[in-house]
Amino acid sequence: MKRACFATIILLVFATTLSAEKKDVTITGADGFALKGTLYSAGKIGPGILLLHQCNADRQIYDTLGTMLSAAGYNALTLDFRGFGGSKNAQFPDLASARDKMPGDVDAAFQFLTTQGLVNKTVLGVIGGSCGVNQAIQAARRHPEVKTLVLLSGGTDGDGEMFIKNAAKMPIFGAASEEDTNAAASIKKIVGLSTNRDSQITMLKGAGHAASMFEKEPDLQADIVIWFRTNLPVSGYAVLPSLK
């Protein structure tokens, strides 16, 4: 019920009051490679959120969520990893050819996001799905301005686990579908390692993998927006008590 109410608020209220803007952008990697992304501007100063896709999709899988986040006052950036979507070419046709470039490309996306005039570069969030989970966690290790993570159906390495365990000030929202056995176990482990009392996990059934879960569980996107509104506050926007 609360998710349905919040989704209605997002679609009906913010859609009529916000001067948000969506535009495709080019992000230059450290080696000069052109990465493609989409910037969802809130039309006002607010936190930045970087969305990292799973490795069986591209940035388009976050289009609805990016729009919802901008409607809620966040400046969101989606990125096509090298080898995916608009960031694919003959040199980098797939994940295998570009895996070692992912951390640097994520850093390039951070630099792009934080140089946007409306982004409060000291207050950031990251969403990661599947292979993007580890990239999100590693990005938070490198960028202390990241204040919260949303992790969907994925795991991390030993360094990532240690970081999560020691990041007591960073609340984590994790979600996965029970039948997605390995991903579900990984998300449970990550959230279980968190020492932040506000960290939480949502386990679904028959929903699929990472951001693909949005198709069968569209309210999960509203839950994510609620999470950011609670844990990455935007001036002028507050979660109604009845929706917490």
C-alpha positions in Angstrom: 0.0 0.0 0.0 2.7 2.5 0.9 4.6 1.7 -2.3 1.5 2.2 -4.4 0.9 5.6 -2.7 4.4 6.7 -3.2 4.4 5.7 -6.8 1.2 7.8 -7.3 2.9 10.8 -5.7 5.9 10.4 -7.9 3.9 10.1 -11.1 1.1 12.6 -10.4 2.6 15.3 -8.2 6.3 15.6 -9.2 5.5 15.2 -12.9 3.5 18.4 -12.8 5.7 20.5 -10.6 9.3 19.7 -11.6 11.4 21.2 -14.4 13.4 18.0 -14.8 15.5 17.4 -17.9 16.8 14.2 -19.5 19.6 14.2 -22.0 22.1 11.8 -23.5 25.8 12.7 -22.7 29.3 11.6 -23.6 31.7 10.9 -20.8 35.4 10.8 -21.7 37.4 7.9 -20.1 41.0 8.3 -18.8 42.2 6.9 -22.2 40.0 9.2 -24.2 37.4 6.5 -24.9 33.9 7.9 -25.4 31.4 6.5 -22.9 27.7 7.1 -23.4 25.4 8.0 -20.6 22.1 9.7 -19.8 21.8 12.6 -17.3 18.5 13.0 -15.5 18.5 16.5 -14.1 16.3 17.5 -11.2 16.4 21.1 -12.4 17.6 22.2 -9.0 20.6 21.7 -6.8 20.6 18.3 -5.2 22.5 15.1 -4.5 23.9 13.0 -7.4 23.2 9.4 -8.0 25.2 7.1 -10.3 23.4 4.0 -11.7 25.5 1.1 -12.8 23.8 -1.6 -15.0 24.1 -5.3 -15.0 26.2 -7.1 -17.6 23.2 -8.6 -19.5 21.7 -5.2 -20.2 22.7 -1.5 -20.7 21.9 1.8 -19.2 18.4 1.8 -20.7 17.2 -0.6 -18.0 17.3 2.3 -15.6 15.4 4.8 -17.7 12.2 4.8 -15.6 14.1 4.8 -12.3 16.3 7.6 -13.5 13.2 9.7 -14.3 11.7 8.9 -10.9 14.9 9.9 -9.1 15.1 13.2 -11.0 11.4 13.8 -10.1 12.3 13.3 -6.5 15.0 15.9 -6.5 18.1 13.9 -7.5 20.5 14.5 -10.4 21.0 10.9 -11.7 23.5 9.6 -14.2 23.3 6.3 -16.0 26.4 4.9 -17.8 26.9 2.3 -20.5 29.9 0.3 -19.4 32.5 -0.1 -22.1 31.5 -2.9 -24.4 27.7 -2.3 -23.8 25.0 -0.2 -25.4 26.4 3.1 -26.8 29.9 2.4 -25.4 30.6 -0.5 -27.7 32.9 -0.5 -30.7 35.2 -2.9 -32.5 37.9 -2.6 -29.9 35.5 -3.2 -27.0 32.7 -5.4 -28.2 31.8 -7.1 -24.9 32.5 -7.4 -21.2 35.5 -9.7 -21.6 37.4 -7.1 -23.7 36.7 -4.2 -21.2 36.4 -5.7 -17.7 39.7 -4.1 -16.5 38.5 -0.7 -17.7 35.4 -0.7 -15.5 36.8 1.0 -12.4 38.4 3.8 -14.4 35.2 4.3 -16.4 33.2 4.5 -13.2 35.6 7.1 -11.9 35.2 9.1 -15.1 31.4 8.9 -14.6 31.8 10.2 -11.1 34.0 13.1 -12.3 31.4 14.0 -14.9 28.5 13.8 -12.4 30.2 15.9 -9.8 31.1 18.6 -12.2 27.5 19.2 -13.2 26.4 22.6 -11.8 23.3 21.3 -10.0 25.0 18.3 -8.3 25.9 18.6 -4.6 29.2 16.7 -5.1 29.6 16.0 -1.4 26.4 14.0 -1.1 26.2 11.0 -3.6 24.6 7.7 -3.9 25.3 4.7 -6.2 23.0 2.0 -7.5 24.6 -1.2 -8.8 23.0 -4.3 -10.4 24.7 -7.7 -10.7 28.2 -7.1 -12.0 27.5 -3.4 -11.1 27.3 -4.3 -7.4 31.0 -4.8 -7.0 31.7 -1.7 -9.1 29.4 0.3 -6.9 31.0 -0.9 -3.7 34.5 -0.3 -5.0 33.5 3.1 -6.1 32.3 3.9 -2.6 35.7 2.8 -1.3 37.4 5.3 -3.6 34.9 8.1 -3.2 34.0 9.0 0.5 31.4 11.4 -0.8 29.2 8.3 -1.5 26.8 8.2 1.5 24.6 5.2 0.6 24.4 2.2 -1.8 21.5 0.4 -3.4 22.7 -3.1 -4.5 20.7 -5.5 -6.7 21.4 -9.2 -7.2 25.2 -9.3 -7.0 28.3 -9.8 -4.9 31.7 -8.3 -4.2 35.2 -9.4 -3.4 37.1 -9.7 -0.1 38.1 -6.0 -0.2 34.5 -5.0 -0.8 33.3 -7.1 2.0 35.8 -5.6 4.4 34.8 -2.1 3.3 31.1 -2.8 3.9 31.9 -4.2 7.4 33.9 -1.1 8.3 31.5 1.4 6.7 29.3 1.9 9.8 28.0 5.3 8.5 26.9 4.0 5.2 23.4 2.5 5.0 22.8 -0.2 2.4 19.7 -1.3 0.6 19.9 -4.7 -0.9 17.4 -6.6 -3.1 17.3 -9.9 -4.9 14.9 -12.7 -5.9 15.0 -15.9 -3.9 15.2 -18.2 -7.0 18.2 -16.3 -8.2 20.2 -18.4 -5.8 23.7 -17.2 -6.0 22.8 -13.5 -6.3 20.4 -13.8 -3.4 23.0 -15.4 -1.2 25.5 -12.6 -2.1 23.1 -9.8 -1.3 22.2 -11.4 2.0 25.9 -11.7 2.8 26.6 -8.0 1.9 23.7 -6.6 3.9 24.5 -9.0 6.8 28.1 -7.6 6.9 26.9 -4.0 7.2 27.2 -2.5 10.6 24.8 0.3 9.9 21.6 -0.2 11.7 19.5 1.3 8.9 20.7 -1.2 6.3 17.9 -3.3 5.0 17.2 -6.1 2.5 14.2 -6.9 0.3 13.8 -10.5 -0.9 11.4 -11.2 -3.7 10.1 -14.3 -5.4 10.0 -15.1 -9.1 11.2 -11.5 -9.9 14.3 -12.2 -11.9 17.7 -10.7 -11.8 19.0 -7.2 -10.8 17.2 -4.3 -12.5 15.2 -6.8 -14.6 13.2 -7.3 -11.3 11.5 -3.9 -12.0 9.4 -5.5 -14.8 7.7 -8.0 -12.4 8.1 -5.9 -9.3 7.7 -2.2 -10.4 7.1 -1.1 -6.8 10.8 -1.9 -6.2 11.7 1.3 -8.0 9.4 3.3 -5.6 11.1 1.5 -2.7 14.5 2.7 -4.0 13.3 6.3 -4.3 11.9 6.1 -0.8 15.3 4.7 0.4 17.1 7.7 -1.1 14.6 10.2 0.2 15.2 8.8 3.7 19.0 8.2 3.5 20.1 10.9 1.0 17.9 13.8 1.9 17.0 16.5 -0.6 16.3 20.0 0.7 12.6 20.7 0.3 11.6 17.1 0.0 10.7 14.9 3.0 9.2 11.5 3.3 5.7 11.7 4.7 5.5 9.9 8.1 2.8 7.6 6.7 5.2 6.4 3.9 8.2 5.6 6.1 
